[in-house]
Amino acid sequence: MPRTHTAPAFLTATARYGWLALLAVLLAGAITGCAGLPKDVDRPVSSALPSPAGTALGQLVDERRAALGGRHPSGFLLLSGPQAAYGSRLALVDAAQKTLDLQYYAIHADASSERLLLSVVSAAQRGVRVRVLLDDFHSTGRDAQVMRLAFVPNIEMRMFNPLTGARGSPIGRMFSVIGDFSRVQQRMHNKLFIADNAMGVTGGRNLGDAYFGNADSGNFVDLDVLAAGPIVQDLSRSFDSYWNNERAYPVQSLITREELDALRERMRTTDAAQQERIKGQGGTLAPDNQPAADGRRATATQRARIWDQQPMDLAQAQFTWAPAAVLVDKPAKIPPDGASTPTLPEKAPAKATPLSIATGGAPAVTARAGASSAAPAPPSASATAPASTAFTAPARDAPPADRPASEGEGELREAQTDTVVDGLLQLMGQTKRDLLIISPYFVPGPDMKQAFAAARARGVRVRVLTNSLASNDAPIAHAGYARHRTELLAMGVELYEMRSELPGVLSGSLGSTGSSGGKGGSAGGSMGSSRAMLHSKLLIMDGRLLAIGSMNLDIRSQRQNTEIALLIRSGDLSRRATAQIDSALRDAAWHVELNDGRLVWRAPEGSGLPDATSEPDASAPLRLMLQLLGPLAPDHLL
């Protein structure tokens, strides 16, 4: 009998939706003041390695391009399975000789991050300059211990858009941010892992067990891309613009090493007391429970799995060489303290909102657009980044004036948009035949629905894979999707919802789309078995253009969070990815249809399951809670 997911999961899914925790605090009548952030913070300006030439990774890129006969300067390798995703990062850390730049929304203090970050510390000890930029939303409790990196020689760490208040627990911290609700909702959602400005990983994964198949309770089905060549320098310029922004606070300005030590001791004391209570009540502890360095218990099985992983053999990586572009929101999409909207650069028209669109091996451009059909977007032009990171200068590896841009580069530079999501909507408007979307949190706003309706009017087939209620790690997001489901189906959009009980099928289907597992095993599949939760963010347009990044197709990604995406024009990658996703849609997802005005969930082929007429695999209490709380959750906060 399929496992159903119940109400407690709903209540604990507040990591993505701080508004729910804030609502609980408000209902309790606990409104408190908000302590200010530190003033006059020293932020030494730094930038990426000027050129990867002379580094081992830079030389390896040239060798792989020559060996594979690459026609374009930048290469790409899809990383679907957890082994490939983890092994690629280990390999980048091991190979780095000059610099490592990490930018993440969340880094969890667990077994997977422990091993990876210990490797980062080893790199720093051998002379590699390390910069870590982390959004501050999750840096509470045990996860706050990640900030200890800032006190390691040769490692700098900054927190983006930090929250005020105690870091002992997420809920406790919420009491301190009631008066700053709007800013708290705006998060840096970008993900980058760059070595020597020669190779880098971007995509959907944060750092933590659940993103690398190593969690016991549930693992994400996710997707990254390993990029090599000049396109990485565009990714690095994006990193620099965030690193040098006034929203980025050095860890030392927010917390001391002694405070982190005290927090760790409190966690250990709490854990010890909890173990004693369990024993006193006649319970037993798992025999392989062992304390991790930060006080969090990690099972011996988890540790063995992650330490058994080997770095990817980058010398054997089968890159696909293709024209590409980086779409990235400017950091000033999140306004600085005391400003409701950021000040635009002097030369920017008052109504223009720049978005960086840079192409590896081709000139970088700053695109602008007028008003969107939805609510006006907060300006995203950087008012604080130094000129070298303003994205208006040509890329370092721009083609000579007498050589035209390579095939596909011009098309990739055509989008003129406000945000990353707006750029993708504009590209959707150019789709002629087929549009395939994977978005784990799918909350379409008015302009997104307008884009789908226009595509259907042109005869474009539109398919969307998202989470089912049962597979969604943040079920409240399902309310924002569910309220639009009937309208989307009526306009001819095909909807698929991933099952939570078939992780091997879906991750295996995605695992062969250009991935390489390196020495650590196959690219597909997961290290363990548990509940599967969709987290991949992918668009494929007309079987020739892929967009892979951190963005969801929801209003939060469009208007509040900052995002980054890689656009890759490759018929080969697109066709292979589409074929594997087609298999996943058939074998691992519920196909939602309208039957006489009522929703019907068609069971995956070969599953032996009956069709459903209500949210499949979800318990009645969870469905009821969604019905009660869903109407209270506005789309833009989901």
C-alpha positions as CSV (number, residue, x, y, z in Angstrom):
1,M,0.0,0.0,0.0
2,P,1.5,3.4,-0.9
3,R,2.8,5.5,2.0
4,T,0.8,8.7,2.6
5,H,2.3,11.9,3.9
6,T,0.5,13.6,6.7
7,A,0.0,16.9,8.4
8,P,3.3,17.2,10.3
9,A,5.2,17.4,7.1
10,F,3.1,20.4,6.2
11,L,3.8,22.2,9.5
12,T,7.6,21.7,9.2
13,A,7.8,22.9,5.6
14,T,8.6,26.5,6.6
15,A,12.2,26.7,5.3
16,R,10.9,28.0,2.0
17,Y,8.0,30.0,3.4
18,G,9.0,32.2,6.3
19,W,5.6,33.9,6.1
20,L,4.0,30.8,7.7
21,A,6.2,30.9,10.7
22,L,5.7,34.7,11.0
23,L,1.9,34.1,10.8
24,A,2.1,31.7,13.7
25,V,4.1,34.3,15.7
26,L,1.5,37.0,14.9
27,L,-1.3,34.8,15.9
28,A,0.4,34.2,19.2
29,G,0.6,38.0,19.8
30,A,4.4,37.9,19.9
31,I,5.4,41.1,18.2
32,T,8.8,42.3,19.1
33,G,11.3,45.0,17.9
34,C,13.9,44.3,15.3
35,A,17.6,44.9,16.1
36,G,19.5,46.6,13.3
37,L,22.3,45.2,11.2
38,P,25.8,46.3,11.8
39,K,26.8,49.7,10.3
40,D,30.0,50.8,8.6
41,V,31.0,47.2,7.7
42,D,34.4,46.8,6.0
43,R,33.9,44.8,2.8
44,P,37.3,44.6,1.0
45,V,36.5,44.4,-2.8
46,S,37.9,41.3,-4.5
47,S,37.3,39.7,-7.9
48,A,37.7,36.4,-9.6
49,L,40.9,35.1,-11.0
50,P,41.5,37.2,-14.1
51,S,42.3,34.2,-16.3
52,P,42.4,30.4,-15.9
53,A,45.4,30.2,-18.2
54,G,48.3,28.5,-16.5
55,T,46.0,26.5,-14.1
56,A,45.6,22.8,-14.4
57,L,41.8,23.2,-14.9
58,G,42.3,25.8,-17.6
59,Q,44.7,23.5,-19.4
60,L,42.3,20.6,-19.0
61,V,39.5,22.6,-20.6
62,D,41.7,23.2,-23.7
63,E,42.7,19.6,-23.8
64,R,39.1,18.3,-23.6
65,R,37.9,20.7,-26.3
66,A,40.6,19.6,-28.6
67,A,40.1,15.9,-27.9
68,L,36.3,16.2,-28.5
69,G,36.6,18.5,-31.5
70,G,34.6,21.2,-29.8
71,R,33.4,23.9,-32.3
72,H,32.4,26.3,-29.5
73,P,34.6,27.6,-26.7
74,S,32.4,26.5,-23.8
75,G,31.4,22.9,-22.8
76,F,28.6,21.5,-20.7
77,L,27.9,18.2,-18.8
78,L,24.5,17.6,-17.2
79,L,24.8,16.3,-13.6
80,S,21.6,14.5,-12.8
81,G,22.5,11.7,-10.4
82,P,23.8,12.4,-6.9
83,Q,27.1,10.7,-7.5
84,A,27.9,12.9,-10.5
85,A,26.7,16.0,-8.7
86,Y,28.8,15.3,-5.6
87,G,31.8,13.8,-7.4
88,S,32.1,16.9,-9.7
89,R,32.3,19.2,-6.7
90,L,34.9,17.0,-5.0
91,A,36.9,17.1,-8.2
92,L,36.7,20.8,-8.6
93,V,38.0,21.3,-5.0
94,D,40.8,18.8,-5.5
95,A,41.9,20.4,-8.8
96,A,41.7,24.0,-7.7
97,Q,45.1,25.7,-7.6
98,K,44.2,29.4,-7.3
99,T,40.6,30.1,-6.3
100,L,37.3,28.6,-5.2
101,D,34.1,30.6,-5.2
102,L,30.9,29.1,-3.6
103,Q,27.5,30.9,-3.7
104,Y,24.5,29.1,-2.2
105,Y,21.0,29.7,-0.8
106,A,21.6,26.9,1.8
107,I,24.5,24.9,3.2
108,H,23.3,22.3,5.7
109,A,25.6,21.1,8.5
110,D,25.5,17.3,7.8
111,A,27.6,14.4,6.6
112,S,27.7,15.5,2.9
113,S,28.6,19.1,3.6
114,E,31.1,18.0,6.2
115,R,33.2,16.0,3.8
116,L,32.9,18.6,1.1
117,L,33.8,21.5,3.3
118,L,36.7,19.7,4.9
119,S,38.0,19.4,1.3
120,V,37.5,23.1,0.9
121,V,39.5,23.7,4.1
122,S,42.3,21.5,2.8
123,A,42.3,23.6,-0.4
124,A,42.7,26.8,1.7
125,Q,45.5,25.2,3.6
126,R,47.4,24.6,0.4
127,G,47.1,28.2,-0.7
128,V,43.8,28.3,-2.6
129,R,41.9,31.6,-2.0
130,V,38.3,30.6,-0.9
131,R,35.3,32.9,-1.0
132,V,31.9,31.5,0.3
133,L,28.8,33.6,-0.1
134,L,25.7,32.2,1.7
135,D,22.1,33.5,2.0
136,D,21.4,33.9,5.7
137,F,17.9,32.4,5.9
138,H,19.0,28.9,7.0
139,S,22.0,29.8,9.2
140,T,20.4,28.9,12.5
141,G,20.7,26.0,14.9
142,R,23.2,23.4,13.8
143,D,23.4,25.0,10.3
144,A,24.9,28.1,11.9
145,Q,28.1,26.1,12.4
146,V,28.8,26.4,8.7
147,M,29.9,30.0,9.5
148,R,33.0,28.6,11.2
149,L,34.5,28.6,7.8
150,A,35.0,32.3,8.1
151,F,37.6,31.8,10.8
152,V,39.8,29.5,8.7
153,P,42.9,31.2,7.3
154,N,42.6,31.9,3.5
155,I,38.8,31.5,3.6
156,E,36.5,34.5,3.5
157,M,32.8,34.1,4.1
158,R,29.9,36.6,3.7
159,M,26.2,36.3,4.5
160,F,23.8,37.8,2.0
161,N,20.8,39.8,3.2
162,P,21.4,38.7,6.8
163,L,18.6,38.4,9.4
164,T,18.8,39.8,12.8
165,G,18.2,38.0,16.1
166,A,19.4,34.9,17.8
167,R,20.6,31.9,15.8
168,G,19.6,29.2,18.2
169,S,16.5,28.1,16.2
170,P,14.6,29.1,13.1
171,I,11.4,29.8,15.0
172,G,13.1,31.8,17.7
173,R,14.8,33.9,15.1
174,M,11.5,34.8,13.6
175,F,10.5,36.8,16.7
176,S,13.3,39.3,15.8
177,V,12.2,39.9,12.2
178,I,8.5,40.7,12.5
179,G,9.2,44.4,11.7
180,D,11.3,43.5,8.6
181,F,9.0,41.1,6.9
182,S,9.4,42.4,3.3
183,R,13.2,42.1,3.3
184,V,13.2,38.7,5.0
185,Q,11.1,37.4,2.1
186,Q,13.7,38.4,-0.5
187,R,16.4,35.8,-0.7
188,M,19.5,35.1,-2.7
189,H,18.6,31.8,-4.4
190,N,21.6,31.6,-6.7
191,K,23.9,28.5,-6.7
192,L,27.5,28.5,-8.0
193,F,30.6,26.3,-7.3
194,I,33.5,27.7,-9.3
195,A,37.2,26.6,-9.4
196,D,40.0,28.7,-10.9
197,N,37.5,30.5,-13.1
198,A,37.8,27.6,-15.5
199,M,35.1,25.2,-14.5
200,G,31.9,25.6,-12.4
201,V,28.7,24.0,-11.4
202,T,25.3,25.7,-11.3
203,G,21.7,24.5,-11.1
204,G,19.2,23.5,-8.5
205,R,21.2,21.9,-5.8
206,N,22.1,23.4,-2.4
207,L,24.7,21.6,-0.3
208,G,23.4,19.0,2.1
209,D,22.5,15.3,2.4
210,A,19.1,15.5,0.8
211,Y,20.6,17.0,-2.4
212,F,23.1,14.1,-2.8
213,G,21.0,11.1,-2.1
214,N,22.3,10.7,1.4
215,A,19.3,11.6,3.6
216,D,17.3,8.9,5.4
217,S,13.9,10.6,5.3
218,G,13.8,12.1,1.8
219,N,16.0,13.0,-1.1
220,F,15.6,15.6,-3.9
221,V,15.6,14.7,-7.6
222,D,17.7,17.5,-8.8
223,L,19.8,18.7,-11.8
224,D,23.0,20.7,-12.2
225,V,25.3,21.4,-15.1
226,L,29.1,21.4,-15.0
227,A,30.3,24.2,-17.3
228,A,33.8,24.7,-18.7
229,G,35.5,27.4,-20.7
230,P,34.8,31.2,-21.1
231,I,31.2,30.9,-19.9
232,V,32.5,30.3,-16.5
233,Q,34.1,33.8,-16.5
234,D,30.5,35.1,-16.9
235,L,29.4,33.1,-13.9
236,S,32.4,34.5,-11.9
237,R,31.4,38.1,-12.8
238,S,28.0,37.3,-11.4
239,F,29.6,36.0,-8.2
240,D,31.7,39.1,-7.9
241,S,28.7,41.4,-8.2
242,Y,27.0,39.7,-5.3
243,W,30.2,39.4,-3.2
244,N,31.0,43.1,-3.4
245,N,27.4,44.2,-2.9
246,E,26.5,46.1,0.3
247,R,24.0,43.3,1.1
248,A,26.9,40.9,1.7
249,Y,28.1,41.0,5.3
250,P,31.4,39.4,6.5
251,V,30.6,36.7,9.0
252,Q,32.8,38.4,11.6
253,S,30.5,41.4,11.6
254,L,27.5,39.2,12.5
255,I,28.9,36.6,15.0
256,T,32.1,35.7,16.8
257,R,33.9,32.4,17.0
258,E,33.1,32.3,20.8
259,E,29.4,32.7,20.1
260,L,29.5,29.8,17.6
261,D,31.4,27.7,20.2
262,A,28.7,28.5,22.8
263,L,25.9,27.7,20.3
264,R,27.6,24.3,19.5
265,E,27.8,23.4,23.2
266,R,24.2,24.2,23.7
267,M,23.3,21.9,20.8
268,R,25.4,19.1,22.3
269,T,23.8,19.6,25.7
270,T,20.3,19.5,24.1
271,D,21.2,16.3,22.2
272,A,22.5,14.6,25.3
273,A,19.4,15.5,27.3
274,Q,17.2,14.2,24.5
275,Q,19.1,10.9,24.5
276,E,18.7,10.6,28.2
277,R,14.9,11.2,27.9
278,I,14.6,8.5,25.3
279,K,16.5,6.0,27.4
280,G,14.5,7.0,30.5
281,Q,11.3,6.3,28.6
282,G,12.5,2.8,27.7
283,G,13.4,3.7,24.1
284,T,16.6,2.8,22.3
285,L,19.0,4.7,20.1
286,A,20.2,3.5,16.8
287,P,23.5,1.6,17.3
288,D,25.3,3.5,14.6
289,N,24.4,7.0,15.9
290,Q,27.6,9.1,16.2
291,P,28.0,12.8,16.9
292,A,29.2,14.8,14.0
293,A,31.7,17.7,14.4
294,D,28.9,20.2,14.9
295,G,26.8,18.1,17.4
296,R,24.4,16.7,14.8
297,R,24.0,13.0,14.8
298,A,25.0,11.3,11.6
299,T,24.6,7.6,11.1
300,A,27.6,5.4,10.3
301,T,25.7,4.4,7.2
302,Q,25.4,8.0,6.0
303,R,29.1,8.7,6.7
304,A,30.2,5.5,5.0
305,R,28.1,6.4,1.9
306,I,29.4,9.9,1.5
307,W,33.1,9.1,2.3
308,D,32.9,6.2,-0.2
309,Q,32.2,8.8,-3.0
310,Q,35.1,9.5,-5.3
311,P,35.9,12.7,-7.3
312,M,34.7,12.7,-10.8
313,D,37.5,12.0,-13.4
314,L,37.3,15.4,-15.1
315,A,39.9,14.2,-17.7
316,Q,37.3,11.8,-19.0
317,A,34.3,14.2,-18.9
318,Q,32.3,14.0,-22.1
319,F,31.4,17.7,-22.5
320,T,29.1,19.0,-25.1
321,W,30.5,22.1,-26.7
322,A,27.8,24.6,-27.5
323,P,26.9,28.3,-27.6
324,A,25.5,29.5,-24.2
325,A,24.5,32.5,-22.2
326,V,24.2,33.3,-18.5
327,L,21.0,34.9,-17.3
328,V,21.3,36.4,-13.8
329,D,19.4,38.8,-11.6
330,K,21.3,41.8,-10.3
331,P,21.9,41.7,-6.6
332,A,20.0,45.0,-6.1
333,K,16.8,43.1,-6.9
334,I,17.0,42.9,-3.1
335,P,17.1,46.6,-2.1
336,P,19.6,47.8,0.6
337,D,18.6,48.8,4.1
338,G,16.4,51.9,4.3
339,A,15.5,51.8,0.6
340,S,12.2,50.5,-0.7
341,T,13.7,50.3,-4.2
342,P,17.3,50.6,-5.3
343,T,18.7,53.7,-7.1
344,L,19.3,53.0,-10.8
345,P,22.6,53.8,-12.4
346,E,22.8,57.3,-13.8
347,K,22.6,56.3,-17.4
348,A,19.8,53.8,-17.0
349,P,16.3,55.0,-18.2
350,A,14.0,55.5,-15.2
351,K,11.7,52.6,-16.3
352,A,14.4,50.2,-17.5
353,T,15.4,47.3,-15.3
354,P,18.6,45.7,-16.4
355,L,19.2,41.9,-16.3
356,S,22.6,40.5,-17.0
357,I,22.8,38.4,-20.1
358,A,26.4,37.4,-20.8
359,T,27.6,34.9,-23.4
360,G,30.8,32.9,-23.0
361,G,33.0,33.7,-26.0
362,A,30.7,36.5,-27.2
363,P,30.1,40.1,-26.0
364,A,28.2,40.4,-22.8
365,V,25.1,42.7,-23.1
366,T,22.8,44.4,-20.6
367,A,19.2,43.9,-21.7
368,R,16.3,46.1,-20.7
369,A,12.6,45.8,-21.0
370,G,9.5,47.9,-20.3
371,A,6.7,47.1,-17.9
372,S,5.6,43.5,-17.5
373,S,2.0,42.5,-17.8
374,A,2.1,41.5,-14.1
375,A,2.7,43.7,-11.1
376,P,5.8,45.9,-11.6
377,A,9.1,44.2,-10.7
378,P,11.4,45.7,-8.2
379,P,14.3,47.2,-10.0
380,S,17.2,44.8,-10.3
381,A,20.0,47.1,-11.6
382,S,23.0,47.0,-9.3
383,A,23.7,50.4,-7.8
384,T,26.6,49.3,-5.6
385,A,28.7,46.8,-7.6
386,P,32.0,48.1,-8.9
387,A,32.3,48.9,-12.6
388,S,34.1,45.7,-13.3
389,T,31.0,43.8,-12.2
390,A,28.3,45.9,-13.8
391,F,28.0,43.5,-16.8
392,T,28.1,46.2,-19.4
393,A,31.6,45.6,-20.7
394,P,32.5,43.0,-23.3
395,A,33.3,39.5,-22.0
396,R,37.0,38.8,-21.7
397,D,36.9,36.3,-24.5
398,A,34.7,38.3,-26.9
399,P,35.2,37.3,-30.6
400,P,37.3,39.7,-32.7
401,A,35.4,42.4,-34.5
402,D,36.1,40.8,-37.8
403,R,34.7,37.5,-36.7
404,P,30.9,37.1,-36.4
405,A,29.5,35.5,-33.3
406,S,29.3,31.7,-33.5
407,E,26.1,30.0,-34.5
408,G,23.4,30.5,-31.9
409,E,25.1,33.3,-29.9
410,G,23.0,36.1,-31.4
411,E,19.8,34.3,-30.6
412,L,20.9,33.8,-27.0
413,R,21.5,37.5,-26.6
414,E,18.1,38.6,-27.9
415,A,16.1,38.3,-24.7
416,Q,15.4,41.7,-23.1
417,T,13.9,41.3,-19.7
418,D,13.4,42.5,-16.1
419,T,14.4,39.2,-14.3
420,V,15.6,35.7,-15.1
421,V,12.1,34.4,-15.1
422,D,11.0,37.2,-17.4
423,G,13.8,36.3,-19.7
424,L,12.6,32.7,-19.9
425,L,9.0,33.9,-20.5
426,Q,10.3,35.9,-23.5
427,L,12.1,32.9,-24.8
428,M,8.9,30.9,-24.5
429,G,7.3,33.5,-26.7
430,Q,9.7,32.4,-29.5
431,T,8.9,28.7,-29.1
432,K,7.3,27.2,-32.2
433,R,6.7,23.5,-31.5
434,D,7.4,22.1,-28.0
435,L,7.9,23.5,-24.5
436,L,8.9,21.1,-21.7
437,I,9.2,22.5,-18.2
438,I,10.3,21.0,-14.9
439,S,9.5,23.3,-11.9
440,P,9.2,21.8,-8.4
441,Y,7.4,24.9,-7.1
442,F,5.0,25.9,-9.9
443,V,2.9,29.0,-9.0
444,P,2.1,30.7,-12.3
445,G,1.4,34.4,-12.2
446,P,-0.7,36.3,-14.8
447,D,2.1,36.8,-17.3
448,M,3.2,33.2,-17.0
449,K,-0.4,32.0,-17.8
450,Q,-0.5,34.5,-20.6
451,A,2.8,33.0,-22.0
452,F,1.3,29.5,-21.9
453,A,-2.0,30.7,-23.5
454,A,0.0,32.4,-26.3
455,A,2.1,29.3,-26.9
456,R,-1.0,27.1,-27.1
457,A,-2.6,29.6,-29.5
458,R,0.5,29.1,-31.8
459,G,0.0,25.3,-31.6
460,V,2.9,24.7,-29.2
461,R,2.8,21.6,-27.1
462,V,3.3,22.7,-23.4
463,R,4.2,20.0,-20.8
464,V,4.9,20.8,-17.1
465,L,6.3,18.4,-14.5
466,T,6.0,19.6,-10.9
467,N,5.6,18.0,-7.5
468,S,2.5,16.2,-6.3
469,L,1.2,17.2,-3.0
470,A,2.8,14.0,-1.5
471,S,6.2,14.7,-3.0
472,N,6.4,18.4,-2.3
473,D,8.7,19.2,0.6
474,A,6.8,22.5,1.0
475,P,3.2,21.5,0.6
476,I,1.8,25.0,1.0
477,A,3.3,25.8,-2.4
478,H,1.0,23.2,-3.8
479,A,-1.9,25.5,-2.9
480,G,-0.6,28.1,-5.3
481,Y,-0.3,25.6,-8.1
482,A,-3.6,23.8,-7.4
483,R,-5.7,26.9,-7.6
484,H,-4.5,27.4,-11.2
485,R,-4.6,23.8,-12.3
486,T,-8.0,23.7,-13.9
487,E,-7.4,26.9,-15.8
488,L,-4.1,25.6,-17.2
489,L,-5.6,22.3,-18.2
490,A,-8.5,24.1,-19.9
491,M,-6.0,26.0,-22.1
492,G,-4.3,22.8,-23.2
493,V,-1.3,22.7,-20.9
494,E,-0.3,19.1,-20.0
495,L,0.3,18.7,-16.3
496,Y,2.3,15.9,-14.6
497,E,2.9,15.5,-10.9
498,M,5.8,13.4,-9.7
499,R,5.2,10.4,-7.5
500,S,7.1,10.4,-4.2
501,E,7.5,6.6,-4.0
502,L,9.5,5.9,-7.2
503,P,12.9,7.7,-6.7
504,G,14.8,5.2,-8.7
505,V,12.6,5.5,-11.8
506,L,12.7,9.3,-12.1
507,S,16.3,9.9,-11.0
508,G,17.4,7.0,-13.3
509,S,15.5,8.5,-16.2
510,L,17.3,11.8,-15.8
511,G,20.6,10.2,-14.9
512,S,21.8,9.4,-18.4
513,T,21.1,12.8,-20.0
514,G,24.8,13.6,-20.6
515,S,25.9,12.9,-17.1
516,S,29.1,11.1,-16.1
517,G,29.4,9.4,-12.8
518,G,33.2,9.4,-12.7
519,K,34.9,6.9,-10.5
520,G,32.2,7.0,-7.9
521,G,29.5,5.0,-9.8
522,S,26.8,5.7,-12.3
523,A,25.4,9.1,-12.8
524,G,21.8,8.0,-12.2
525,G,20.1,6.6,-9.2
526,S,20.6,7.6,-5.6
527,M,22.9,6.5,-2.8
528,G,20.0,5.4,-0.7
529,S,16.3,4.9,-1.0
530,S,13.7,7.2,0.6
531,R,10.9,9.6,-0.3
532,A,11.6,11.5,-3.5
533,M,11.0,15.2,-3.9
534,L,11.4,17.0,-7.2
535,H,13.9,19.9,-7.1
536,S,15.1,20.2,-10.7
537,K,14.6,23.4,-12.6
538,L,14.7,22.9,-16.4
539,L,13.1,24.3,-19.6
540,I,13.6,22.7,-23.0
541,M,12.4,24.8,-26.0
542,D,11.8,23.2,-29.4
543,G,14.3,20.5,-28.7
544,R,17.3,22.8,-29.2
545,L,17.5,25.3,-26.3
546,L,17.9,24.3,-22.6
547,A,17.6,26.5,-19.5
548,I,19.1,25.1,-16.3
549,G,19.3,27.1,-13.1
550,S,18.1,28.0,-9.7
551,M,14.8,29.5,-10.7
552,N,11.3,28.1,-10.3
553,L,8.4,29.2,-12.4
554,D,6.7,31.0,-9.6
555,I,6.2,34.6,-8.6
556,R,8.7,34.3,-5.8
557,S,11.5,33.6,-8.3
558,Q,10.2,36.2,-10.7
559,R,9.8,39.1,-8.3
560,Q,11.5,38.5,-4.9
561,N,14.4,36.0,-5.0
562,T,17.5,36.5,-7.1
563,E,18.2,33.7,-9.5
564,I,20.7,32.5,-12.1
565,A,20.3,30.3,-15.2
566,L,22.4,28.9,-18.0
567,L,21.0,28.9,-21.5
568,I,22.6,26.3,-23.7
569,R,21.8,25.9,-27.4
570,S,22.3,22.2,-28.1
571,G,20.0,20.0,-30.1
572,D,22.0,17.0,-28.9
573,L,21.6,17.7,-25.2
574,S,18.0,18.8,-25.6
575,R,17.0,15.7,-27.5
576,R,18.7,13.3,-25.0
577,A,17.2,15.2,-22.0
578,T,13.7,15.2,-23.6
579,A,13.8,11.5,-24.3
580,Q,14.8,10.7,-20.7
581,I,12.2,13.1,-19.3
582,D,9.5,11.6,-21.5
583,S,10.3,8.2,-19.9
584,A,10.0,9.8,-16.4
585,L,6.6,11.4,-17.3
586,R,5.3,8.0,-18.4
587,D,6.7,5.9,-15.6
588,A,7.0,8.1,-12.5
589,A,4.4,10.8,-12.7
590,W,0.6,11.2,-12.4
591,H,-0.9,12.7,-15.5
592,V,-3.5,15.2,-14.5
593,E,-6.5,15.6,-16.8
594,L,-9.9,17.2,-16.8
595,N,-12.8,14.8,-17.2
596,D,-16.3,16.4,-17.4
597,G,-14.9,19.3,-15.4
598,R,-13.4,17.2,-12.7
599,L,-9.7,16.5,-12.1
600,V,-8.5,13.0,-12.7
601,W,-4.9,11.7,-11.9
602,R,-3.9,9.0,-14.4
603,A,-1.6,6.5,-12.8
604,P,1.9,6.0,-14.2
605,E,2.2,3.3,-16.7
606,G,3.1,-0.1,-15.3
607,S,2.6,1.1,-11.7
608,G,-0.4,-1.1,-11.1
609,L,-2.1,1.8,-9.3
610,P,-5.7,2.9,-10.0
611,D,-6.4,6.4,-11.3
612,A,-7.2,8.9,-8.6
613,T,-9.9,11.6,-8.2
614,S,-8.1,13.5,-5.3
615,E,-4.5,14.3,-4.5
616,P,-2.8,10.9,-4.8
617,D,-0.6,9.4,-2.1
618,A,-1.5,12.3,0.3
619,S,-3.4,11.6,3.6
620,A,-6.8,13.1,4.2
621,P,-5.5,15.3,7.1
622,L,-2.9,16.8,4.7
623,R,-5.5,17.4,2.0
624,L,-7.8,19.0,4.5
625,M,-5.1,21.3,5.9
626,L,-4.2,22.4,2.4
627,Q,-7.9,23.3,1.8
628,L,-8.1,25.3,5.0
629,L,-4.7,27.2,4.9
630,G,-4.3,27.3,1.1
631,P,-6.7,30.2,0.5
632,L,-4.8,32.2,3.2
633,A,-1.5,32.0,1.3
634,P,-1.2,34.6,-1.5
635,D,0.7,33.4,-4.6
636,H,3.5,36.0,-4.3
637,L,4.5,34.6,-0.9
638,L,4.6,30.9,-2.0
